[in-house]
Amino acid sequence: MIKKLESLIKIPENTDFDKPFFQMDGTNELLLCGSNSILEYSSSKIKVNVRGIQISIEGSNLIISFIDNDAIAVKGNIRALNFVRVK
């Protein structure tokens, strides 16, 4: 999986993938590593569980452009990210 992600973006070498990790490219692309499940999915809101933290991505024209066992990439016009610890 890491090789696939590296082909999409530049991931720092010292990244600890045992912890939640996210990277944004401007306001149009977001990579989340450590995602356990997608809780909600629409073109204006995507909510995922990332190791005990619920992350809501809000915006417009949102799509999941990449998904794997442990990561998702979201593209679209991202307006807001909200983090809620659930553990």
CORGIGI-V576884 format. One line per field, one symbol per residue. burial: # if it has 9 or more other C-alpha atoms within 8 Angstrom, else .. A space follows every 10 residues. Layout:
burial: ???
This chain:
burial: ....##.... .........# #..#..#### ######.#.. ..######## #.######## ####..#..# #########. #......
